[in-house]
């Protein structure tokens, strides 16, 4: 209903079940959560896949945030990915550009994931099958999976975050470039990034 007043929204950021930040606001407006200075920010990495939970609660004119009408629990992580320069070997060697994660050089070693499943072709038969591909890659010493031919289900990306696997996502290919296919390619790329 477009004439209804905006709902009250409350959000809590939790680390291992403990609230580390919270805030309230109104639907349709930005809401900022600030982690206190005494609370360390736990960054995500393949070696330490630190995941936070976010609980968002909604209230209406018939409810309050202490007795919300609806709520949702999400997971999130904090990481800083960029390109940095490292000095290799002796002082006269040329500095090299490298991937950096959380201000540390990162050597990315990954496997190609085609997204095919023996008992479901393009769809994993079970949630365990989604996890298994990631677990096997991790056990073999890889820290990344390159998604090549398709965009996997959101559950796959959740498991990758939780298990400490980086995803290098390709845009699935567009076999023929026409005006119409270019339009759909752009639409799908934007949806994938969201």
N, C-alpha and C positions, 0 to 999 in steps of 0.2 A: 504494500500500500504506500504510494508515493506521498500521501499527506500525513502519514504516521510520524510521530517524532522519532528522532534517532534513538536507537537502543543504547543503554549504558553497556560498556565493555570493560572487563577486567582481564588482565593478563599477569601470569606469574611465570618466571623463569626458574626452573628447578635443576639442581645438580644433585644427582643420586637421592632424589626425594626431598631435598631441603631447598626452600625458597631462597634464591640469591638476588632476585630483583622482582619488582612488581609495579604495576601502574594501572590507572583507570582512565577512561575517556569516553568519547561518544563515537558511535558507528559513523564511518565516513570521514573521520579525522585521524591524523597521525597519532600514534601512541608510542611513547618512548619509555623503554625500560633501561635503567642504569644500574650496572653492577657496582656495588660499593667498593671503595678503595681497599678495604680489608679482605675482600673476597678475590682470590686469584682467578684470572681468566684461564681456563684450561683449553688450550688450542687442540684442534683435531690434527692428527697425522696418521700415516699408516702404522706407525709403531705404538701410538697411543690414540686410538679412535674415540676421543672424548665426546660424548653426545649429551646434550642438554634436552630437557623436555620443556615445552611451552604449553601451559594450560590457558586457554582463552574461554572466558565465560560471558554469556550474553544475558541481559535482563531486559524486560519490557515494562510497560506501565503496570502490569499485573504481577511483576516479580522484582526482586532486588538482586544485587550481586551476591548478597549473603545466601540467597535462595534462587540461583539463576534459572532461567528458562531453558537454556541450552549451553553446552560446552563442547570443546574439542581439545584433544591432546595431540600436539605435534612434536617432532624432534627437530633439533637444529644443532649446528656445530659452528665453531669459529675457526677460521683458517685464513691465512694470507698467502696468496699465490702470486708470484711475480718472476721477473727475470733479473738476475744479479750478475755481477762480474766476480770471478775468482782468479787468483794468480796461480798458475800451474808451475810446478818444478822450481827451477832456479830463477833469479831476479830478472834475467834477460828474456825469459819466455813471455810470449804474448798472453795477456789476460784473456780469459774465455767467458763468454756469456753462458750462464747455466740457469736452470729452473731453480727457484727458491720457494720453499714452503715454510711459513712462519719465520722468516728471516734467516733460514738455514739452507745451504745448498742441498739439492735433492737430486739423486740419480734415479730417474724413472725407468723401471724395468717392467715391461708388461707383456701380456698375451693378447692375441686377436680373438675376439668373441663374435662369432657369426650370428648368434641368437637362434640357432637351430637346436631342437630337442628331439631325441630319438623316438619318443612316444607322443609327440605333440606338434612336430614340425616347427612352427613359429611361436608356439605357446608352451611354456613349461607345464608339465602335468601337475606338479605340486610346488608348494612353497619351499619344501626341502630341496627340490631340484634347482631352484633359483640360488639358494644358498650354497649348494654343493659345488657348483662351478666356481664360485668365488673362493670357497674354502680350499679347493684343490689348488687353485692358482696361488693363493697365499701360502699354503704348505710347501709349494715348489719354490718359494722365495720371491715371487713377483709382488709388486706393490701397485700395479695398475692393470686395468682391462681396457682395451680399445674396442669400443662398440662400433661395428663396421657397417652392417647392412640394415639395421633398424634401430628404432628407439625401443628399449625394453620397458616393461611395466614399472610403475613407480616403486613397487615392492622390491624389485631388483636393486634400484638405486638406494633404497633404505638399507637393504642388507649390505651393500657395498660400503656405505658410510659406517654402519655398525661394526663391520668386520675390519675396517681399515684398508679398503681397496679404493684407489683413485680410479675415476672413470674418464677416459679420453673419448668423448663422444663425437663421432663423425656425423655429418648430415647424410642421411641415406641418399643415394645417388638419384639423379634425375636423368633418365636415359636420352631424352630428346628435348632440346630447348626450343620451345615455341612460346608465343606470348602467353598462352593459357598455362602451359606447364611451368613457366617462370613465375606466374602469379601463384600457383599452388605450392611451388617450391618455397617461395618467400613466406606464404602463410604457415606452412608446416615448420619452417625454420623458426619463425617467431613463436609458435606454439611449443616447440621443443625447448626453447630457451626459457620460457616461462615456467 
